[in-house]
Structure formats: C-alpha cells, structure tokens
C-alpha cells in the first residue's frame, strides 16, 4: 500500500447548515489514524488547513460565499496535489462537499502520469446545480457540475484545464434527492448515475460491478464519500439527511468491492456534522467504512 496522508479541511463554507467544520476533529476522536495504522500503513496527519471563516451571507449572482469557496478549494488542491506527487494516498477530512472541487482537480497529477481516473461519488444528492438552477446558492450542491465545466472559472479551471473531468470519468451512487434542474442537466450531459430505485431493482452488488467496470492497474480510483449517502438511521450526523438510503451492509459492500480492485488512490470524507451526531456514531461509522476501503474483511476472500 501507498503511505497515507490525512488532510483536515475544517469548513462549512459551502453548506446550508453549519457544523461540518467540526468533522476533522470528530474523525480523529473516532481513531482514524490508529485504524489505518492497524493495517500496516504509514500514516501521517498533516493537520488542518486554514481558510476564510464562514460569513453566512446570502447568494450573490447565484453563489453563496464564492470567493471563500475558491480560496478553500485552492488550498486543498495544493495540499492534495503535493501528496500525490509524493506518491502518497491523500484522505481529505471534511468539511462540506464543495471541497471535492479542489481534491479531485488535484487528481490531474495521476492523469499526467498516464493513469485513467475514475471518481466514485457516493451521495444522496447529485451536486449538479449551477447558478441558474440552484434553489439555494449553496456551493456544496454544485461540485460535480463545476468539475465537469459548468460553473465559475475560479472552480472549473482549478485543474489547469476546463473541465477537470469528463462525464464518463464519474459514477454517482445512492442518489435520492435531485432538483428538477439537476435532473435535466444530468440527462443532457450523460453522467452515469445509480439512484436508489436502480439499486433496489438491481442490487448494490450489480451496481458496483457496473460502476467499477474497466478499472485496471492503470486506473486511479478516487472515492468521494458524502456521509449522507447512507440512510440517516445509521448515519444521523449529517447536515442534509435524506431517508431511504443504503444500509450499513450495502455501504460496506461498496467499500469492500473498491478495495478488491487494489486501485484506490485518494479519498474525500465529507459532510460529517458532529453537532447533529449521536455520541460520534457517524464519525465512527466513517472510520469503519474507511477500514473496509483499506481491505478489512471478515474472512480471507477468494477473488472470483
């Protein structure tokens, strides 16, 4: 395994509900570093990045806190890019999901090294709003759109080229709350999405087989895990919970099947809101899922 770096990004600058800024601390309390070290990993905690405070202002031209969101994402981009250049596996400890613009834009390092990129976006929401269709202006509802070139220049060009990703490099899993404008734009762009109805009909195993199709030794897999992906009965500590999500076991299966590929290259853990959690249960769940991403299993498994 590659050595691992933890990067705290304590901000809720893009969110509708404050509290995600406390996420990195809660993950550390839940023992994230020790859990990864138990697998024999060399783990370095880089501490927390710093950036603008949340000014709690209304939207301007369809965006809330755009200058602050750009600043946080640029700082995170530079930190993640440095770890990838050092052949380390960076884990972003969020913070809200707007941060994925910076972390995923940094994955351009892997493309420059000749690797394919696959982003697995686990979320209850599509995060595909733009300034013209957003009902709120909150930028944590726009990162996928920004990464695909639909957004302000300060975010769409962070990878050094626009767009940072092609639509066929992202798979969205677990969707169950999508705004009308997002539905139309997702269909127009052609993003591969697996909503809860599809998962119910086909099973999570078949969904993940489709999502991981084509992954080989030349693929860099980035996991962007919004903890509201999981049903709030299991993961209550999130700012925008949506009932009807994957179960604990379904979420674990996703992580285990990614681990089976051996191609995990970078991770976001975002939207953990300890102010809304119950005895740090959601942070502990996040660490549990992370262990599965790094190969934790009940038995020694035969690949078939």
C-alpha positions as CSV (number, residue, x, y, z in Angstrom):
1,X,0.0,0.0,0.0
2,X,1.0,3.6,-0.5
3,X,1.7,5.7,2.6
4,X,-1.3,7.7,3.7
5,X,-1.7,11.4,4.5
6,X,-4.7,12.8,6.4
7,X,-5.6,16.4,5.5
8,X,-8.1,18.3,7.6
9,X,-10.3,20.8,5.9
10,X,-12.5,22.3,8.7
11,X,-15.0,24.4,6.9
12,X,-18.7,24.5,6.2
13,X,-18.3,27.4,3.7
14,X,-20.4,25.8,1.0
15,X,-23.1,24.2,3.2
16,X,-26.6,25.1,4.1
17,X,-26.1,24.1,7.8
18,X,-23.1,25.0,9.8
19,X,-21.2,22.3,11.8
20,X,-19.2,20.4,9.1
21,X,-16.2,22.4,10.2
22,X,-16.1,20.1,13.2
23,X,-15.8,17.0,11.1
24,X,-12.0,16.5,11.0
25,X,-11.8,16.6,14.8
26,X,-14.6,14.1,15.2
27,X,-12.8,11.7,12.8
28,X,-9.6,12.0,14.8
29,X,-11.5,11.3,18.0
30,X,-13.0,8.2,16.3
31,X,-9.5,6.9,15.8
32,X,-9.0,7.3,12.1
33,X,-5.2,7.3,12.2
34,X,-4.9,4.3,14.5
35,X,-7.4,2.4,12.4
36,X,-5.3,2.8,9.3
37,X,-2.1,2.1,11.1
38,X,-3.5,-1.2,12.2
39,X,-3.4,-2.3,8.5
40,X,0.4,-1.6,8.5
41,X,0.0,1.7,6.7
42,X,2.5,4.5,7.2
43,X,0.0,7.3,8.2
44,X,0.9,11.0,8.6
45,X,-1.6,13.5,9.8
46,X,-0.8,16.8,8.1
47,X,-3.1,18.7,10.5
48,X,-5.8,21.1,9.4
49,X,-5.7,23.6,6.6
50,X,-6.8,27.1,7.2
51,X,-9.0,29.4,5.2
52,X,-11.7,32.1,5.3
53,X,-14.4,31.9,8.0
54,X,-18.0,31.3,7.0
55,X,-19.5,34.8,6.6
56,X,-23.1,33.4,6.5
57,X,-24.1,35.7,3.7
58,X,-26.9,35.4,1.1
59,X,-26.2,34.4,-2.6
60,X,-24.5,36.8,-5.0
61,X,-25.3,36.1,-8.7
62,X,-26.4,32.6,-7.7
63,X,-23.5,31.6,-5.5
64,X,-23.1,31.8,-1.7
65,X,-19.5,32.6,-0.5
66,X,-17.9,32.1,-3.9
67,X,-14.6,33.8,-3.1
68,X,-14.3,31.9,0.2
69,X,-15.1,28.6,-1.5
70,X,-12.5,29.2,-4.2
71,X,-9.9,30.0,-1.5
72,X,-10.6,26.8,0.5
73,X,-10.5,24.7,-2.6
74,X,-7.3,26.1,-3.9
75,X,-5.6,25.5,-0.6
76,X,-6.9,21.9,-0.5
77,X,-5.9,21.4,-4.2
78,X,-2.4,22.3,-3.5
79,X,-2.2,20.1,-0.4
80,X,-3.7,17.1,-2.2
81,X,-1.5,17.6,-5.3
82,X,1.6,17.7,-3.1
83,X,0.7,14.3,-1.5
84,X,0.0,12.7,-4.9
85,X,3.3,14.0,-6.2
86,X,5.0,12.3,-3.3
87,X,3.3,9.0,-4.2
88,X,1.1,9.1,-1.1
89,X,-2.6,8.5,-0.7
90,X,-4.4,11.6,0.5
91,X,-7.5,11.5,2.6
92,X,-9.4,14.8,2.9
93,X,-11.2,15.1,6.2
94,X,-14.1,17.5,5.6
95,X,-15.7,19.8,5.8
96,X,-18.5,20.1,3.3
97,X,-18.7,18.6,-0.2
98,X,-17.7,21.8,-2.1
99,X,-14.2,20.7,-1.1
100,X,-14.2,18.0,-3.7
101,X,-13.6,20.5,-6.4
102,X,-10.1,21.1,-5.0
103,X,-9.3,17.5,-4.1
104,X,-10.5,16.0,-7.4
105,X,-8.9,18.8,-9.5
106,X,-5.6,17.7,-7.9
107,X,-6.0,14.2,-9.3
108,X,-4.9,15.7,-12.6
109,X,-1.4,14.6,-11.4
110,X,-2.4,11.0,-12.0
111,X,-3.7,11.7,-15.5
112,X,-0.4,13.4,-16.3
113,X,1.4,10.3,-15.2
114,X,-0.6,8.3,-17.7
115,X,-3.3,6.9,-15.5
116,X,-7.0,6.7,-16.1
117,X,-9.2,8.4,-13.5
118,X,-12.4,7.1,-12.0
119,X,-14.4,9.2,-9.5
120,X,-16.9,7.3,-7.4
121,X,-19.3,9.8,-5.9
122,X,-21.4,8.4,-3.0
123,X,-24.1,10.8,-2.1
124,X,-27.8,11.3,-1.6
125,X,-27.6,14.4,-3.8
126,X,-26.4,14.8,-7.3
127,X,-24.5,18.0,-6.5
128,X,-25.0,19.1,-10.1
129,X,-26.6,22.5,-9.6
130,X,-25.5,25.7,-11.4
131,X,-26.1,29.4,-10.6
132,X,-29.1,29.5,-12.9
133,X,-30.9,26.4,-11.5
134,X,-29.8,26.2,-7.8
135,X,-32.6,26.8,-5.3
136,X,-30.2,27.9,-2.6
137,X,-26.9,29.1,-4.0
138,X,-25.0,26.7,-1.7
139,X,-21.9,25.5,-3.4
140,X,-21.8,22.1,-1.7
141,X,-24.7,21.4,-4.2
142,X,-22.5,22.2,-7.2
143,X,-19.1,20.4,-7.2
144,X,-19.8,17.8,-9.8
145,X,-21.2,20.4,-12.2
146,X,-18.0,22.5,-11.5
147,X,-15.7,19.6,-12.1
148,X,-17.5,19.0,-15.5
149,X,-17.1,22.6,-16.5
150,X,-20.4,24.0,-15.5
151,X,-19.6,26.8,-13.0
152,X,-17.5,29.8,-12.3
153,X,-14.0,30.0,-13.7
154,X,-12.3,30.0,-10.3
155,X,-13.6,26.5,-9.7
156,X,-13.9,25.0,-13.2
157,X,-10.3,25.7,-14.1
158,X,-8.6,24.7,-10.9
159,X,-7.1,21.6,-12.6
160,X,-5.3,23.8,-15.1
161,X,-7.7,22.9,-17.8
162,X,-11.5,23.1,-18.1
163,X,-13.2,20.8,-17.5
164,X,-11.3,19.0,-14.8
165,X,-13.1,15.7,-15.6
166,X,-15.0,14.2,-18.5
167,X,-18.6,13.0,-17.8
168,X,-17.5,9.4,-18.3
169,X,-15.0,9.6,-15.5
170,X,-17.6,9.9,-12.7
171,X,-20.1,7.5,-11.3
172,X,-22.8,8.7,-8.9
173,X,-24.2,6.1,-6.4
174,X,-27.1,6.4,-4.0
175,X,-29.0,9.4,-5.3
176,X,-32.4,10.1,-3.9
177,X,-32.7,13.9,-3.7
178,X,-32.2,15.6,-7.1
179,X,-33.6,19.0,-8.0
180,X,-35.5,19.3,-11.2
181,X,-32.9,21.4,-13.0
182,X,-30.2,18.9,-12.0
183,X,-32.3,16.0,-13.4
184,X,-32.4,17.7,-16.8
185,X,-28.7,18.7,-16.8
186,X,-27.5,15.3,-15.7
187,X,-29.5,13.8,-18.5
188,X,-28.2,16.3,-21.0
189,X,-24.6,15.8,-20.0
190,X,-24.9,12.0,-19.7
191,X,-23.4,11.4,-16.2
192,X,-23.7,7.8,-15.1
193,X,-26.0,7.7,-12.1
194,X,-27.3,4.9,-9.9
195,X,-30.2,6.2,-7.9
196,X,-31.9,4.3,-5.1
197,X,-34.6,2.8,-7.3
198,X,-32.0,1.4,-9.6
199,X,-30.1,0.0,-6.6
200,X,-33.4,-1.5,-5.2
201,X,-34.1,-3.2,-8.5
202,X,-30.7,-4.4,-9.4
203,X,-28.9,-4.8,-6.0
204,X,-25.9,-2.9,-4.8
205,X,-23.5,-5.7,-5.9
206,X,-24.6,-5.3,-9.5
207,X,-24.4,-1.5,-9.3
208,X,-20.9,-1.6,-8.0
209,X,-19.9,-4.1,-10.7
210,X,-21.1,-1.7,-13.3
211,X,-19.5,1.3,-11.6
212,X,-16.1,-0.4,-11.4
213,X,-16.2,-1.8,-14.9
214,X,-13.0,-1.1,-16.7
215,X,-10.9,-0.5,-13.6
216,X,-7.4,-1.9,-14.2
217,X,-3.9,-1.4,-12.9
218,X,-3.6,1.8,-14.8
219,X,-6.7,3.4,-13.1
220,X,-6.6,5.9,-10.2
221,X,-9.8,5.5,-8.2
222,X,-11.0,8.5,-6.2
223,X,-13.7,7.9,-3.6
224,X,-15.8,11.0,-2.7
225,X,-17.9,9.9,0.3
226,X,-20.6,12.2,1.5
227,X,-21.9,10.6,4.7
228,X,-25.5,11.4,3.8
229,X,-25.1,8.7,1.2
230,X,-26.0,6.3,4.0
231,X,-29.5,6.1,5.5
232,X,-29.8,8.6,8.4
233,X,-30.9,5.8,10.7
234,X,-27.3,4.6,10.5
235,X,-25.6,8.0,9.9
236,X,-27.5,10.7,11.7
237,X,-24.6,13.2,11.9
238,X,-25.1,15.0,8.6
239,X,-26.5,18.4,7.6
240,X,-28.8,17.3,4.8
241,X,-30.1,13.8,5.7
242,X,-32.5,12.0,3.2
243,X,-34.4,8.9,4.3
244,X,-34.3,5.8,2.2
245,X,-30.5,5.4,1.7
246,X,-28.2,2.4,1.6
247,X,-28.0,0.2,4.7
248,X,-24.8,-0.3,6.8
249,X,-24.1,-3.5,4.9
250,X,-24.7,-2.0,1.5
251,X,-22.3,0.8,2.3
252,X,-19.7,-1.7,3.5
253,X,-20.1,-3.8,0.3
254,X,-19.4,-0.7,-1.8
255,X,-16.2,-0.1,0.1
256,X,-15.1,-3.7,0.1
257,X,-15.6,-4.0,-3.7
258,X,-13.5,-0.9,-4.2
259,X,-10.8,-2.4,-2.0
260,X,-10.9,-5.6,-4.1
261,X,-9.7,-3.6,-7.2
262,X,-6.5,-2.6,-5.5
263,X,-6.6,0.8,-7.3
264,X,-7.7,3.2,-4.5
265,X,-5.7,6.4,-4.9
266,X,-7.4,9.2,-3.0
267,X,-10.4,9.8,-0.7
268,X,-12.8,12.5,0.5
269,X,-14.8,12.0,3.7
270,X,-17.2,14.9,3.9
271,X,-20.4,16.4,5.3
272,X,-19.9,14.9,8.8
273,X,-21.6,17.3,11.2
274,X,-20.8,16.3,14.8
275,X,-23.2,19.0,16.1
276,X,-26.0,16.8,14.7
277,X,-24.5,13.4,15.6
278,X,-25.2,10.9,18.4
279,X,-22.2,10.2,20.5
280,X,-19.9,10.4,17.5
281,X,-21.6,7.4,15.9
282,X,-21.4,8.8,12.3
283,X,-17.7,9.5,12.7
284,X,-17.1,6.0,14.0
285,X,-19.1,4.7,11.0
286,X,-16.9,6.7,8.6
287,X,-13.8,5.1,10.1
288,X,-15.4,1.7,9.9
289,X,-16.1,2.3,6.2
290,X,-12.6,3.5,5.7
291,X,-11.2,0.3,7.2
292,X,-13.2,-1.6,4.6
293,X,-11.7,0.6,1.8
294,X,-8.3,-0.5,3.0
295,X,-9.1,-4.2,3.0
296,X,-10.8,-5.1,6.2
297,X,-12.9,-8.2,5.7
298,X,-14.5,-11.0,7.9
299,X,-12.6,-13.7,6.1
300,X,-9.7,-14.2,3.7
301,X,-11.6,-13.8,0.4
302,X,-11.2,-15.7,-2.8
303,X,-11.3,-13.4,-5.9
304,X,-13.8,-14.7,-8.5
